[in-house]
Amino acid sequence: MIKALKRGGALLFSVLLLTGCTGTAGVNTGEDEAYTSDADTAQANDDGSVMLKIAELHVAEHPITKSLVAFADEVEEKTEGRVKIDVCPAELLGSETEAVEKVRSGSLDMARVNSVIMCEYSANLTPLALPYVFESREHMWKVVKSPMGDEILSNLEGCEGLAWIENGARCFYSSTPIYSPEDMKGKKFRVPNSKPMYAMLEYYGATPVTMELSEVYDNIADNSIRGAENDIISYDYFANSVVAKYYVKNNHSYAPAMLIGSRSIKDKIGDEDYAILLECAKDLEEISVKKWDEDEAKLVEDMKERGVQIIEPNEEHMQQFKAAADAIYAKFPECAEQIEQIRSMK
């Protein structure tokens, strides 16, 4: 990812990464050799406190990373310093997929991951990852904060679900304009390792390709792929706006991110402090929405000044994008009941 961030107009973000950001626990920037080792789980400090680690994909100045720092500060304050949390951004502890596997194995304490990625590990998340299952961000939050969302979060496979985190709307972007699905036919687009995403691209006549997000820049630059899909902040923070200046607001997914934890955390910090951690995790949900909104508004204006074209599909083209939904849902008959339940909460 560092290589991608240093491309073109994204040099600013590599500087921000190196300087990190502030907080009681703070963000680790990789200068401490301990954070490049395999010691990714809780460590006892000389003062008797326990240091937990969170793996994060994004750079220090990303709103999600800043939200995690606020969470870390709150945990340390409310546990009176007994529990400290180090937020390790920019894939310092591995890729998003590697972080999930480490948490599930118990070798990493926590990770912030996309629910689109997590549905490959926990099938109960699949309904949330389906394209166009949510009408809006407000609809998504209504669902995940309902008993249905609580049940999903508390029944992940191999790890604990600690909180939902705002992750924006996922949209397509490309080195050439996209006004409708017709413009995607015969072209290659990067998508996460997600069956619903694969099904959507195939419905549009495009070819889905899986790779790490940090590899997208180079693959668009050499025309190996035409584009990808992601939220607008990640699109710019990974410098993809430099090589793919067309961002189409088709809003195919509002799937939230998640904070997941190892099932061994409670044993490491004790029942009382674990209850405090869960309380702070709930506060994280609101913090993430606030920080996301603040940063997205600023970033969109900045991108427009740099020549990024944000395309708003007309009603006819939006219906063509949404037409993929029923065809995709038919491939997941086991989700039919949950899909209906989600739609009833509009």
ChimeraX attribute file (.defattr): number of C-alpha atoms within 10 A of each C-alpha:
attribute: neighborCount
match mode: 1-to-1
recipient: residues
	/A:1	21
	/A:2	15
	/A:3	14
	/A:4	20
	/A:5	23
	/A:6	16
	/A:7	19
	/A:8	13
	/A:9	13
	/A:10	18
	/A:11	15
	/A:12	13
	/A:13	22
	/A:14	22
	/A:15	13
	/A:16	14
	/A:17	22
	/A:18	14
	/A:19	14
	/A:20	18
	/A:21	17
	/A:22	14
	/A:23	17
	/A:24	18
	/A:25	20
	/A:26	21
	/A:27	26
	/A:28	22
	/A:29	19
	/A:30	18
	/A:31	9
	/A:32	9
	/A:33	7
	/A:34	10
	/A:35	17
	/A:36	13
	/A:37	10
	/A:38	10
	/A:39	13
	/A:40	24
	/A:41	19
	/A:42	23
	/A:43	15
	/A:44	14
	/A:45	12
	/A:46	7
	/A:47	8
	/A:48	11
	/A:49	17
	/A:50	17
	/A:51	21
	/A:52	22
	/A:53	24
	/A:54	28
	/A:55	30
	/A:56	26
	/A:57	27
	/A:58	23
	/A:59	30
	/A:60	30
	/A:61	20
	/A:62	22
	/A:63	25
	/A:64	26
	/A:65	26
	/A:66	24
	/A:67	24
	/A:68	29
	/A:69	26
	/A:70	21
	/A:71	26
	/A:72	28
	/A:73	22
	/A:74	25
	/A:75	26
	/A:76	22
	/A:77	14
	/A:78	15
	/A:79	16
	/A:80	12
	/A:81	17
	/A:82	18
	/A:83	27
	/A:84	26
	/A:85	25
	/A:86	22
	/A:87	28
	/A:88	28
	/A:89	27
	/A:90	24
	/A:91	19
	/A:92	21
	/A:93	25
	/A:94	17
	/A:95	19
	/A:96	23
	/A:97	18
	/A:98	14
	/A:99	27
	/A:100	27
	/A:101	17
	/A:102	22
	/A:103	25
	/A:104	22
	/A:105	15
	/A:106	19
	/A:107	17
	/A:108	26
	/A:109	27
	/A:110	32
	/A:111	26
	/A:112	27
	/A:113	24
	/A:114	23
	/A:115	23
	/A:116	26
	/A:117	20
	/A:118	24
	/A:119	22
	/A:120	15
	/A:121	19
	/A:122	16
	/A:123	14
	/A:124	19
	/A:125	22
	/A:126	24
	/A:127	24
	/A:128	26
	/A:129	24
	/A:130	27
	/A:131	24
	/A:132	20
	/A:133	23
	/A:134	25
	/A:135	16
	/A:136	16
	/A:137	18
	/A:138	11
	/A:139	16
	/A:140	23
	/A:141	19
	/A:142	16
	/A:143	21
	/A:144	20
	/A:145	15
	/A:146	12
	/A:147	11
	/A:148	14
	/A:149	18
	/A:150	15
	/A:151	14
	/A:152	16
	/A:153	23
	/A:154	13
	/A:155	14
	/A:156	18
	/A:157	15
	/A:158	18
	/A:159	24
	/A:160	20
	/A:161	23
	/A:162	23
	/A:163	25
	/A:164	28
	/A:165	28
	/A:166	27
	/A:167	26
	/A:168	22
	/A:169	20
	/A:170	22
	/A:171	19
	/A:172	23
	/A:173	29
	/A:174	22
	/A:175	20
	/A:176	15
	/A:177	17
	/A:178	20
	/A:179	20
	/A:180	19
	/A:181	20
	/A:182	14
	/A:183	14
	/A:184	22
	/A:185	15
	/A:186	13
	/A:187	16
	/A:188	20
	/A:189	25
	/A:190	26
	/A:191	25
	/A:192	21
	/A:193	19
	/A:194	18
	/A:195	19
	/A:196	23
	/A:197	22
	/A:198	20
	/A:199	22
	/A:200	24
	/A:201	22
	/A:202	16
	/A:203	18
	/A:204	20
	/A:205	17
	/A:206	20
	/A:207	21
	/A:208	20
	/A:209	15
	/A:210	15
	/A:211	12
	/A:212	14
	/A:213	22
	/A:214	20
	/A:215	15
	/A:216	26
	/A:217	26
	/A:218	16
	/A:219	17
	/A:220	22
	/A:221	16
	/A:222	10
	/A:223	13
	/A:224	13
	/A:225	21
	/A:226	23
	/A:227	28
	/A:228	26
	/A:229	24
	/A:230	23
	/A:231	20
	/A:232	25
	/A:233	22
	/A:234	21
	/A:235	23
	/A:236	22
	/A:237	21
	/A:238	26
	/A:239	25
	/A:240	29
	/A:241	27
	/A:242	22
	/A:243	23
	/A:244	23
	/A:245	22
	/A:246	22
	/A:247	28
	/A:248	22
	/A:249	20
	/A:250	25
	/A:251	24
	/A:252	27
	/A:253	27
	/A:254	28
	/A:255	30
	/A:256	22
	/A:257	21
	/A:258	22
	/A:259	24
	/A:260	26
	/A:261	26
	/A:262	23
	/A:263	18
	/A:264	19
	/A:265	20
	/A:266	15
	/A:267	9
	/A:268	18
	/A:269	19
	/A:270	10
	/A:271	12
	/A:272	10
	/A:273	20
	/A:274	18
	/A:275	13
	/A:276	16
	/A:277	23
	/A:278	15
	/A:279	16
	/A:280	21
	/A:281	23
	/A:282	15
	/A:283	16
	/A:284	26
	/A:285	22
	/A:286	14
	/A:287	20
	/A:288	22
	/A:289	17
	/A:290	14
	/A:291	17
	/A:292	20
	/A:293	13
	/A:294	11
	/A:295	14
	/A:296	17
	/A:297	11
	/A:298	10
	/A:299	15
	/A:300	16
	/A:301	11
	/A:302	12
	/A:303	17
	/A:304	12
	/A:305	10
	/A:306	13
	/A:307	12
	/A:308	19
	/A:309	17
	/A:310	17
	/A:311	15
	/A:312	15
	/A:313	17
	/A:314	11
	/A:315	9
	/A:316	9
	/A:317	16
	/A:318	18
	/A:319	13
	/A:320	15
	/A:321	23
	/A:322	18
	/A:323	16
	/A:324	20
	/A:325	19
	/A:326	12
	/A:327	13
	/A:328	20
	/A:329	19
	/A:330	11
	/A:331	13
	/A:332	15
	/A:333	10
	/A:334	14
	/A:335	19
	/A:336	14
	/A:337	10
	/A:338	15
	/A:339	19
	/A:340	12
	/A:341	13
	/A:342	22
	/A:343	13
	/A:344	9
	/A:345	13
	/A:346	13
